Amino acid sequence: MKSHVSDMGGPSFEVACIAHAFANKLSDPSALDVGSGDGRNCTYLAELGFDVTAIEEDSKLSEILIANAKARELAIEIYNGDLQDFVPSKIFDVVLFLGILHFLPRSLLKPLLHQFQNCTSGGGVHIITISHSEFDDSASDFLKLQGHINSADRELIRSSYSSWSGLAYERYVKFDCHNNGIVDRHPIEKFVFQKGKFPSMEMRVSEVELVDSQSGRALLDCFSPTMLTKHRYNEICEQYGTPDFQACAKPVEGQYSLLGKEPHNQSIAFWGRTKCYFEGEILVGLARYDSEVFFSDFSIN
Ligand SMILES: C[S@@+](CC[C@H](N)C(=O)[O-])C[C@H]1O[C@@H](n2cnc3c(N)ncnc32)[C@H](O)[C@@H]1O
């Protein structure tokens, strides 16, 4: 799985996780990438066998996407135009709104999302990111400068998906370095929703491996979370400082079903610095170090 997931230019982490689950379960999965850019996510989905449609209004980016798709012999249907003029003619299993909603006037968002919800299959998934200004003033200045001040906010997104299941929520700051050397901060919130009401994605960790990512040396020779107690974790941190962890977690079999059919058993992997969450002494969750991930509960603190 690692080879498919890249922080720079590869597909989003959630896209990779969700895509594998769908590709394994459905014979002919379909996806719509709204504001696809040059296609880091939609080419990945097409390679996995998804029937992919991409919407992108920028002609240059659409041309790059067409060239990429051609070079990789991928049949991606590309709509080069404004997403507001796109008329869906089929039903999609996965719809991506990554880095796109903050370009739109706030008043349009609910009706627009509703329209895309209507062309999503039961059990289908929407993956959404929005920019927000919560982190600090410089972030909110950045949003203003970019004209993103009308961004969708968390409540608008959540209320638009109140009849869907929330699978995951994450917020973090993404740093981009452009050709001119200027580093931009992008404060991001990410949501994953599934159409229909399903048991929440209960990510009890069933398997864990912690490795020092510098040396590759195993820090913990255990594959059962019950062996990684808070006490043991603190001991490791004391011994090695706060180490870079490589961790791998699996949902407990039968705990949740991504497609509302069979229990889903996809591994979720994290690289780099990883936070461990404990309930009492018991490990209950993992997250990338600089972000917050809620797997078992969609409530936002
Ligand atoms: C920040 S980029 C994100 C690209 C891609 N989703 C990704 O995650 O790499 C936003 C993209 O949305 C496109 N876009 C913005 N407004 C649009 C609109 N109204 N209709 C179609 N595409 C739009 C932009 O041209 C740009 O390529």
The ligand as an SDF file (V2000), in Angstrom:
LIG
                    3D

 27 29  0  0  0  0  0  0  0  0999 V2000
   -6.5150   23.3260   -5.3400 C   0  0  0  0  0  0  0  0  0  0  0  0
   -6.7970   22.5670   -6.8640 S   0  0  0  0  0  0  0  0  0  0  0  0
   -7.0990   20.9090   -6.3560 C   0  0  0  0  0  0  0  0  0  0  0  0
   -6.8510   19.9150   -7.4520 C   0  0  0  0  0  0  0  0  0  0  0  0
   -7.1190   18.4560   -7.0850 C   0  0  0  0  0  0  0  0  0  0  0  0
   -8.4680   18.2390   -6.6190 N   0  0  0  0  0  0  0  0  0  0  0  0
   -6.1430   17.9630   -6.0530 C   0  0  0  0  0  0  0  0  0  0  0  0
   -6.5440   17.6660   -4.9270 O   0  0  0  0  0  0  0  0  0  0  0  0
   -4.9500   17.8410   -6.3990 O   0  0  0  0  0  0  0  0  0  0  0  0
   -8.4390   23.1210   -7.3110 C   0  0  0  0  0  0  0  0  0  0  0  0
   -8.7970   22.8180   -8.7480 C   0  0  0  0  0  0  0  0  0  0  0  0
  -10.1740   23.1240   -8.9450 O   0  0  0  0  0  0  0  0  0  0  0  0
  -10.3310   23.7610  -10.2160 C   0  0  0  0  0  0  0  0  0  0  0  0
  -11.5570   24.5820  -10.1630 N   0  0  0  0  0  0  0  0  0  0  0  0
  -11.7780   25.6910   -9.4230 C   0  0  0  0  0  0  0  0  0  0  0  0
  -13.0190   26.1490   -9.6000 N   0  0  0  0  0  0  0  0  0  0  0  0
  -13.6170   25.3100  -10.4980 C   0  0  0  0  0  0  0  0  0  0  0  0
  -14.9200   25.2510  -11.0880 C   0  0  0  0  0  0  0  0  0  0  0  0
  -15.8440   26.1550  -10.7920 N   0  0  0  0  0  0  0  0  0  0  0  0
  -15.2010   24.2410  -11.9440 N   0  0  0  0  0  0  0  0  0  0  0  0
  -14.2520   23.3080  -12.2430 C   0  0  0  0  0  0  0  0  0  0  0  0
  -12.9980   23.3100  -11.7130 N   0  0  0  0  0  0  0  0  0  0  0  0
  -12.6840   24.3010  -10.8520 C   0  0  0  0  0  0  0  0  0  0  0  0
   -9.0590   24.5750  -10.3530 C   0  0  0  0  0  0  0  0  0  0  0  0
   -8.7770   24.8780  -11.7170 O   0  0  0  0  0  0  0  0  0  0  0  0
   -8.0220   23.6520   -9.7450 C   0  0  0  0  0  0  0  0  0  0  0  0
   -7.4520   22.7920  -10.6850 O   0  0  0  0  0  0  0  0  0  0  0  0
  1  2  1  0
  2  3  1  0
  2 10  1  0
  3  4  1  0
  4  5  1  0
  5  6  1  0
  5  7  1  0
  7  8  2  0
  7  9  1  0
 10 11  1  0
 11 12  1  0
 11 26  1  0
 12 13  1  0
 13 14  1  0
 13 24  1  0
 14 15  1  0
 14 23  1  0
 15 16  2  0
 16 17  1  0
 17 18  1  0
 17 23  2  0
 18 19  1  0
 18 20  2  0
 20 21  1  0
 21 22  2  0
 22 23  1  0
 24 25  1  0
 24 26  1  0
 26 27  1  0
M  CHG  2   2   1   9  -1
M  END
$$$$
